[in-house]
Amino acid sequence: MKKKENTFSKVMKIILTIIALLNLAALFLFHYELPGFLSAAGNEPSDEARETTAPAAGASASGYSFQFDTDPLVYDGQTGLDLLSGVTLVSSDGQTSDAEIYAQIMSGDSLSRKTIEYSADTENGQVTASRGLELSAYAGPSISLPEELPDLEESQIDSVLSLLSGLYADDGYGNDITDSVTASYTMGDDGMTLHYTFSVTNLFNDTATAAADLSLTATKPVITLTDTAVTIPAGSSFEPLAYVDSAVDVDGSSLSHRIYIRGSVDTETPGIYTLTYTATSEDGVASDPRELTVTVQ
């Protein structure tokens, strides 16, 4: 009888030992939440497991991701700015893609902080990513106009930039971007004053503007239009005179009653039509013609 009790006791000890070892193993697994094992909830991978499989910056359903230093790119204007330096597109199996990478600078939360938007088109779709850009000692673009502004003849209205000796535009780092300046204007109420706005946008997507009034010296009547091209839906109404901005004689008097329009627009038939506008003085001197292209669609 004693022998049977000893045997039973040994068996129970073995069973208890096995149970204890299983409990220790379970506690170990749940405590450390090893990657690939279920969490304590028993339903989803642990946080560590998720981190192990997290996609790189810019990864998408296409299976590609951008790889680059996640710290903001710092630029001080001393050298050329290479937005693609250190940027690669990698597939899910670690192979570098030869797809073309595009980079565009977007406005940020301040003048000196921008965002670089990267994109690439792969066989599985588009991949995008973004990175910060910090501009050190950056002042923003500027435009300087000459102190003396010329009077313009009508034929010079659209070529004013070539007449402004001393016009200068800076990109914010001392680099000349005068060639990027554009000009737009509106005619003053007197028909002889041009209100110009000069604009320039630099590499960092920042814009500077400057305004100036230039006088028009006319040797014949002048007519200006509000637009050079318009699009209207088929079947809509169209009033040609609504696109006349001003029509004045050399003395500044209005010639709105002496405007002549050559051409017509069939608003019921889709197509492209051209109207030619002139203004003629009382003594028969005509202005240079202005054209309006009307697209009916």
Buried (B, 14 or more C-beta within 10 A) or exposed (E): EEEEEEEEEEEEEEEEEEEEEEEEEEEEEBEEBBBEEBBEEEEEBBEBBEEEEEEBBBBBEBBBBBBBEEEBBEBEBEEEBEBEEEBEBBBEEEEEBEBEBEBEBEEBEEBBBBBBBBBBEBEEEEBEBBBBBBBEEBBBBBBBBEEEBBEBBBEBBEEBBEBBEEBBBBBBBEEEBBEBBEBEBEBBEEBBBBEBEBBBBBBBEBEBEBEBEBBBEBEBBBBBBEEEEBEBEEEEEBEBEEBBEBBBBBEEEEBBEBBBBEEEBEBEEEEEBEBEBBBBBEEEEBBBEBEBEBEBE
